[in-house]
Amino acid sequence: MVINSARRCATALVLVFLLGSFLSAPAGAQTSQLKWGECPAGTPRQVSCARLQMPLDYAKPDGKQITLTVSGMGSLSSPHFLLVNPGGPGASGLGTEKLVFSQLPQDVAQQYAVFSFDPRGIGASTPVSCGDTSKLTPHPAAPYQPAGLPQERQREDLAKQIAAQCAKNGKDLLPHLTTENAARDMDRIREALGKDKIDYLGYSYGTKLGATYATLFPAHTGRMILDSVVDPTVTTYQTQFQQNAALQARAEQLFAWTAERDSTYHLGATPSAVKASWNELREKLAAQPAGGKTGVSELDDLLSSAMYGDWAWPSLMQAVASHRGGDSTGLNIAAGQAQYAVDPGQLAYNCADAGWPRNWATWHADTAKSATAAPLFAWLNSWYSAPCAFWRVPPSPEVRIGSAPVPPILLLQGKDDAATPLAGAQRMHRVLRGSSLLVDGGGNHAAYLNEPNPCVDDKAAHYLLTGELPADGTCPAGGEGAAPSGG
C-alpha cells in the first residue's frame, strides 16, 4: 500500500478542462514557454495540455531528454499559479487542476491559474513499464497472510518476478524516477510558466514531493499547502508499518459505525459482533470465493480501499450484507475495482528509497510482529511493497526535508487518517520550521477541497489569498470552528 493514493485517493478523478484557456492571454500576462494543444488519447474531451523536455539525468542536463506533460486551467494573467500533485507516488495528475479549481472559493479562483502534470515515468510523461504482469496476479488470489512457508515462498517468488520484469522493461528510466528528480522537474515547469515563484498543493505522497521542492528551491517556493502529510523522518519501509496499526484502528471505527446501523446492515449490534461477522466472511471466502472471483484477498483489498474515506463505508457494508443474503453482485463488482495490480510508477518511486531491507527474513519478522496488532493489514501491506526487497536498481540518496529554511507552509491532516497517520504530520511540522499544522477531527485521506469543512477551507483560503498562515489548531470533521492545539 504505502501511501497508495494512486489507486485510492479521492483526488484521482476524471476531470474536464475548458478548451482555449491557454490559447491566448491578455496583454501584460507572464511570458510562458508552453504551447497548449491537444492532450494524449484517452484524456477527457476539452482538456488542453503542453509538453516539456526534461533531462533524464540531471547530472547530464544536455544528455538524453524525456517528455513531461502538463495540464492547466485559468488565465495566464492570474497573479498566482498553483501547481497540484494528487499523490501516489505515481498518480497521473492530468486534469486534477479542474477538480481543485472548481472547488476553490470564488475569490481565490479569481487570483489563481491551476496546473497539474504527469510526473516523470507516469502516464503521458515518458512512462515506465514492468511489462505484462497480469498473469502474475491471478484472481482469486491466495490469502495475504500465508498459512505456511510454501504460501509465503509463492508470494516471495512473485515479488521477485515483478522486480525482475520491472528491471528488464524499465532499466533506462528506473534509476532516474526519484522524488528529487520529480521536484527538479517541477522547477522546470515553474520556469516554463514564466513565474519566479510557484504555489503548490500536494496530497499524500505529494506532500513529500512538495516538501522536497521547498527544501531544494526555497527561493522559488510560494504558498504551499500539504494535505495528508507523509512522515519525513522514517523510510518508506517503516512507513508501511506505521500504516498498519492506523488502518486497523480505522477498521475498528468502521465496525463501530456499522454496529450503530444494525437495522440497516444486520451484521451485528456491537463492534465486536460486526468484527466477528467480518472475520466469518473472510473464512468463508477463503474456502469458497464468491462467484469464483472474490476470495479473502480481494475482500481485504476492498477493506483497505474503504479505509481512505468513510464515504465508501455504506456501499461496502451494503455489498457485504447483500452477499450474506445470497446476492454477491455488489461484492464482486466492488472487489474487482479494488483489486491490487502492479503499479510500475508507484514501485519505481517507492523502491528508490534506501530503506528497504534486502533480507526477506527481516520482512517476515517485522510483518509477523505487526500482524499481532494489525491482523487485517500487516501482510497485505508488506506484499504490496515486497518487490522493493528484490529491486535491481540501486537506491538513491534522498533530500533531507527541512535541511534548509523554507517559506511558511500550511499542513492539513485528518486526526484518524490511516494512510498518512497524524504522527507523521506532527514530525513534518517540526522539521519544516515556521509551518502551521491544522488537524481536522475526521479520518478521511486527502479531504481538502474534496469534502466541505468550513473551518479548514476558510483558513486555507485566507492563506492562499494573503500568504498569512493560521495558528496551529484543530477543527471538527466538517465543523464550524477551530480550537488552538498548542502546536
C-alpha positions in Angstrom: 0.0 0.0 0.0 2.5 2.6 1.3 0.6 5.9 0.6 -1.3 4.3 -2.2 -3.3 7.3 -3.2 -2.5 6.5 -6.8 -5.1 3.7 -6.6 -7.4 5.0 -3.9 -7.1 8.8 -3.3 -10.3 10.7 -3.8 -8.4 13.3 -5.9 -7.7 10.8 -8.7 -10.9 11.6 -10.6 -11.9 12.1 -14.3 -11.8 15.8 -14.9 -12.8 18.3 -17.6 -10.8 21.3 -18.9 -12.2 24.4 -20.6 -10.7 24.5 -24.1 -8.9 27.7 -25.0 -7.9 28.9 -21.5 -4.3 29.0 -22.5 -4.5 29.5 -26.3 -4.4 33.3 -25.7 -3.5 35.5 -22.8 -4.3 39.2 -22.0 -1.7 41.8 -22.6 0.8 42.0 -19.7 0.5 38.3 -18.9 3.5 36.5 -17.7 5.6 35.0 -20.5 5.1 31.3 -20.9 7.3 28.9 -22.9 4.4 26.3 -23.0 2.5 25.7 -26.2 -1.0 24.4 -25.4 -2.8 21.9 -27.6 -4.4 18.5 -27.6 -3.9 16.0 -24.8 -3.0 12.3 -25.3 -5.6 9.9 -26.4 -7.9 8.8 -23.6 -7.9 12.2 -21.9 -11.4 13.6 -21.4 -12.6 15.9 -24.1 -11.9 19.6 -23.9 -8.7 19.1 -21.9 -5.7 21.1 -23.1 -2.1 20.0 -22.5 1.5 21.2 -23.1 4.7 19.2 -23.2 8.2 19.9 -21.9 11.6 18.3 -22.4 13.4 17.3 -19.2 16.9 15.8 -18.7 16.7 12.1 -17.9 19.7 12.6 -15.7 20.1 16.0 -14.1 23.8 15.2 -13.7 23.9 15.3 -17.5 21.4 18.2 -18.4 22.4 18.2 -22.0 22.1 14.4 -22.3 19.1 12.2 -23.1 15.8 14.1 -22.7 12.3 12.8 -21.6 8.9 14.3 -22.1 6.8 15.8 -19.3 3.1 16.6 -19.9 1.4 19.4 -18.1 -2.3 20.4 -18.0 -3.9 23.6 -16.5 -6.9 25.8 -16.0 -7.3 29.6 -15.7 -5.7 32.7 -17.1 -2.0 33.3 -17.7 -2.6 36.8 -16.4 -3.5 35.4 -12.9 -1.3 36.8 -10.1 -0.7 33.3 -8.8 -0.1 29.9 -10.4 -0.9 26.8 -8.3 0.7 23.5 -9.2 -1.1 20.4 -7.9 0.1 16.8 -7.3 -2.6 14.2 -6.4 -0.2 11.8 -4.7 0.6 8.2 -5.3 3.5 8.1 -5.8 2.8 7.6 -9.4 -0.7 9.1 -9.8 -1.4 10.8 -13.1 -2.1 14.5 -12.5 -3.5 15.5 -15.8 -6.9 17.1 -15.2 -6.5 17.3 -11.4 -6.4 21.1 -11.7 -10.1 21.2 -12.7 -11.1 19.4 -9.5 -9.1 21.9 -7.5 -10.1 25.0 -9.5 -13.8 24.0 -9.3 -13.7 23.7 -5.5 -11.7 26.8 -4.7 -13.7 29.7 -3.2 -14.6 32.2 -5.9 -12.3 35.0 -4.6 -9.4 32.5 -4.6 -10.2 31.2 -8.0 -10.1 34.7 -9.4 -6.5 35.1 -8.3 -5.2 31.7 -9.5 -4.5 29.6 -12.5 -4.1 26.0 -11.6 -1.8 23.4 -13.2 -1.0 19.7 -12.8 1.3 17.2 -14.6 2.1 13.6 -15.0 5.4 13.1 -13.1 8.3 11.6 -15.0 7.7 7.9 -15.7 3.9 8.2 -15.4 1.1 8.3 -17.9 1.9 10.8 -20.6 5.3 11.7 -19.3 7.6 9.0 -20.8 6.0 6.2 -18.8 7.9 3.3 -17.2 6.7 -0.2 -17.7 7.1 -3.5 -15.9 5.8 -5.4 -18.9 2.7 -7.6 -18.8 2.2 -8.6 -15.1 -1.4 -9.7 -15.4 -0.5 -13.4 -15.5 1.5 -12.9 -12.3 -1.5 -11.8 -10.3 -4.5 -14.1 -10.9 -7.7 -13.8 -9.1 -9.0 -15.0 -6.7 -5.5 -14.7 -5.2 -4.0 -16.6 -2.3 -4.5 -15.2 1.1 -2.2 -12.4 2.1 -1.4 -13.9 5.4 0.4 -17.2 4.4 -0.8 -20.4 6.0 2.7 -21.7 6.0 6.1 -21.5 4.4 5.0 -22.8 0.9 2.4 -20.0 0.5 4.9 -17.4 1.7 7.6 -18.6 -0.7 5.0 -18.4 -3.5 4.3 -14.8 -2.9 8.0 -14.1 -2.3 8.7 -15.6 -5.8 6.0 -13.4 -7.2 7.7 -10.3 -5.8 11.0 -11.4 -7.3 9.4 -11.9 -10.7 7.8 -8.4 -10.6 11.1 -6.8 -9.7 12.9 -8.7 -12.5 10.3 -7.6 -15.1 10.4 -4.0 -14.0 14.2 -4.1 -14.2 14.1 -5.6 -17.7 11.4 -3.3 -19.1 12.3 0.0 -17.3 16.1 -0.2 -17.0 16.8 3.2 -18.7 14.2 5.1 -16.7 14.2 3.4 -13.3 17.4 5.0 -11.9 16.0 8.4 -12.5 12.5 8.1 -11.1 13.1 9.7 -7.8 11.3 12.3 -5.7 14.3 14.6 -6.0 14.2 14.5 -9.8 10.4 15.0 -9.8 10.9 18.1 -7.7 13.6 19.4 -10.1 11.0 18.8 -12.9 8.6 21.0 -11.0 11.1 23.8 -11.1 11.4 23.4 -14.8 7.6 23.7 -15.1 7.8 26.9 -13.0 10.4 28.3 -15.3 8.4 27.4 -18.4 5.3 29.1 -16.9 7.4 32.3 -16.5 7.0 32.5 -12.7 9.6 33.4 -10.2 7.6 31.6 -7.5 5.1 28.7 -7.8 2.4 28.0 -5.3 1.7 24.3 -4.7 -1.0 21.9 -3.4 0.1 18.3 -2.7 -1.9 15.4 -1.4 -0.4 12.3 0.4 2.9 11.4 -1.4 2.5 14.9 -2.9 3.3 16.3 0.5 6.7 14.6 0.3 7.3 15.9 -3.2 6.2 19.4 -2.2 8.4 19.5 1.0 11.3 18.2 -1.1 10.8 21.0 -3.6 10.6 23.6 -0.8 13.9 22.3 0.6 15.7 22.3 -2.8 14.2 25.6 -4.1 13.0 27.7 -1.1 13.5 31.0 -3.1 11.1 29.8 -5.7 8.5 28.3 -3.3 5.3 30.4 -2.9 2.3 29.5 -0.9 2.3 25.7 -0.2 -0.5 23.5 1.2 0.3 19.9 2.1 -2.7 17.7 2.9 -2.5 14.2 4.4 1.2 14.5 5.3 3.9 11.9 4.9 6.4 11.4 7.8 9.7 12.8 6.6 11.7 11.2 9.4 11.3 7.5 8.5 12.0 5.3 5.5 9.2 4.1 3.2 9.7 0.6 4.6 9.0 2.0 8.1 6.0 3.9 6.8 4.1 0.8 5.9 4.3 -0.5 9.5 3.1 2.9 10.8 0.1 2.5 8.5 -0.8 -1.0 9.7 -1.9 0.0 13.2 -3.6 3.1 11.9 -5.5 1.0 9.3 -6.6 -1.5 12.0 -7.8 1.4 14.2 -9.8 2.8 11.2 -11.3 -0.6 10.6 -12.5 -0.7 14.2 -14.2 2.6 13.6 -15.9 1.1 10.6 -17.1 -1.9 12.7 -18.5 0.5 15.3 -20.2 2.6 12.6 -21.8 -0.5 11.2 -23.0 -1.7 14.6 -24.8 1.6 15.1 -26.7 0.8 11.9 -27.6 -2.8 12.6 -31.1 -2.2 11.5 -29.8 -1.5 8.0 -26.9 -4.0 7.6 -27.8 -6.7 10.1 -24.1 -7.5 10.7 -24.2 -7.1 14.5 -25.3 -4.7 17.1 -21.9 -4.2 18.7 -18.5 -3.6 17.2 -17.2 -7.0 18.3 -20.2 -8.6 16.7 -19.6 -6.8 13.4 -15.9 -7.8 13.5 -16.9 -11.4 14.1 -19.2 -11.2 11.1 -16.4 -9.8 9.0 -13.9 -12.5 10.1 -16.6 -15.2 9.4 -17.0 -13.8 5.9 -13.2 -13.9 5.4 -13.1 -17.5 6.4 -15.9 -18.4 4.0 -14.4 -16.6 1.1 -11.1 -18.2 1.7 -12.8 -21.6 1.4 -15.2 -20.7 -1.4 -14.7 -17.4 -3.4 -17.9 -15.6 -4.3 -18.7 -16.2 -7.9 -15.3 -17.7 -8.3 -13.9 -14.2 -8.3 -13.8 -12.7 -4.8 -11.7 -14.5 -2.3 -10.3 -13.4 1.0 -7.5 -11.3 -0.5 -10.0 -9.5 -2.7 -12.1 -8.8 0.3 -9.0 -7.5 2.1 -8.2 -5.2 -0.8 -11.8 -3.9 -0.6 -11.5 -3.2 3.1 -8.1 -1.4 2.7 -9.6 0.8 0.0 -12.5 1.8 2.2 -10.1 3.0 4.9 -9.3 6.0 2.8 -12.7 7.6 3.1 -15.8 6.9 5.2 -17.9 7.9 2.2 -17.1 4.4 1.0 -18.5 2.6 4.1 -22.2 2.4 3.2 -21.6 0.8 -0.2 -19.1 -1.6 1.3 -21.3 -2.8 4.1 -24.3 -3.0 1.8 -22.4 -5.3 -0.5 -21.4 -7.5 2.4 -25.0 -7.5 3.7 -26.3 -8.4 0.3 -23.8 -11.2 0.0 -24.9 -12.7 3.3 -28.4 -12.6 1.9 -27.4 -14.5 -1.2 -26.6 -11.8 -3.7 -22.8 -11.4 -4.4 -23.2 -9.0 -7.3 -22.2 -5.8 -5.5 -19.4 -7.6 -3.6 -17.9 -8.9 -6.8 -18.1 -5.6 -8.6 -16.6 -3.7 -5.7 -13.8 -6.2 -5.1 -12.9 -6.2 -8.8 -12.5 -2.4 -8.6 -10.3 -2.6 -5.5 -8.0 -5.5 -6.5 -4.3 -4.9 -6.3 -2.5 -4.6 -9.6 1.2 -4.0 -10.2 1.8 -0.2 -10.5 5.2 0.3 -12.0 5.3 4.0 -11.3 4.5 3.6 -7.7 7.1 0.8 -7.3 9.7 2.9 -9.1 9.3 5.9 -6.7 8.8 3.8 -3.6 11.7 1.4 -4.2 14.1 4.2 -4.9 14.2 4.7 -1.1 17.4 3.3 0.5 15.5 1.9 3.5 14.2 -1.4 2.1 15.8 -4.5 3.7 17.2 -6.9 1.2 16.9 -9.9 3.5 13.4 -11.4 3.4 13.8 -12.8 6.9 13.7 -9.2 8.2 10.4 -8.5 6.3 8.9 -11.7 7.7 9.9 -10.9 11.3 8.7 -7.3 11.1 5.4 -8.3 9.4 4.6 -11.1 11.8 5.2 -8.7 14.7 2.9 -6.1 13.1 0.2 -8.6 12.4 -0.3 -9.2 16.1 -1.7 -5.6 16.4 -3.0 -5.3 12.8 -4.1 -8.7 11.6 -6.2 -7.4 8.7 -3.5 -5.3 7.1 0.1 -6.3 8.0 0.7 -9.0 5.4 -1.4 -7.2 2.8 0.7 -4.1 3.1 4.0 -5.9 3.0 3.1 -7.9 -0.1 2.2 -4.6 -1.9 5.8 -3.4 -1.4 7.6 -6.8 -1.5 9.2 -6.2 -4.9 11.3 -3.5 -3.2 13.1 -6.2 -1.3 14.4 -7.5 -4.7 14.7 -4.3 -6.6 17.6 -4.3 -9.0 18.2 -0.6 -9.2 20.5 0.8 -6.5 18.7 3.2 -4.1 19.1 6.9 -4.5 20.0 9.3 -1.6 17.0 11.4 -0.6 16.9 15.1 0.1 16.7 15.6 3.9 13.4 17.6 4.1 13.8 20.7 6.2 17.6 20.8 5.9 17.3 24.3 4.5 15.0 27.1 5.8 11.7 27.0 3.9 8.9 29.6 3.4 5.7 29.4 5.6 3.9 26.1 4.7 0.4 25.1 5.7 -0.1 21.4 6.7 -3.5 19.9 6.8 -4.2 16.5 8.4 -7.1 14.2 9.4 -6.8 13.0 13.0 -7.6 9.4 12.1 -6.2 9.3 8.6 -4.8 5.8 8.3 -2.8 6.1 5.1 -0.7 9.0 6.5 -1.1 8.9 10.3 -1.1 12.0 12.4 2.3 11.4 14.0 3.9 11.9 10.5 2.3 15.3 10.1 3.4 16.3 13.5 7.0 15.3 12.6 6.8 17.2 9.3 5.6 20.2 11.3 8.7 20.0 13.4 11.2 19.7 10.6 9.6 22.5 8.5 10.2 25.3 10.9 7.7 28.1 10.6 5.0 25.8 9.2 1.4 25.6 10.6 -0.5 22.4 11.3 -4.3 22.3 11.1 -5.8 19.0 12.2 -9.4 18.1 11.5 -11.3 15.5 13.6 -12.0 13.1 10.8 -10.2 10.2 9.3 -10.6 10.8 5.5 -7.5 10.9 3.4 -6.9 13.9 1.1 -10.0 15.7 2.3 -9.1 19.3 1.5 -11.4 20.5 -1.3 -12.8 17.0 -1.7 -15.4 17.4 1.1 -16.6 20.6 2.7 -15.1 21.7 6.0 -15.6 25.4 6.6 -13.1 25.5 9.4 -10.3 24.2 7.2 -11.4 25.7 4.0 -11.7 29.3 5.3 -8.2 29.2 6.8 -6.7 27.7 3.7 -8.4 30.3 1.5 -7.1 33.1 3.7 -3.6 31.7 3.4 -3.8 31.4 -0.4 -5.0 34.9 -0.7 -2.6 36.6 1.7 0.2 34.2 2.5 -0.6 34.5 6.2 -0.6 31.2 8.0 -3.3 30.4 10.5 -2.3 29.4 14.0 -1.8 25.7 14.7 -5.2 24.4 15.6 -7.8 21.7 15.4 -11.1 21.6 13.5 -14.1 19.3 13.9 -14.6 17.0 10.9 -16.7 19.2 8.7 -17.0 21.6 11.7 -17.5 25.3 12.1 -14.8 26.5 14.4 -11.2 25.8 15.3 -9.6 25.5 18.7 -5.9 26.1 19.5 -3.9 22.9 19.5 -0.7 24.1 21.2 1.3 23.0 18.1 
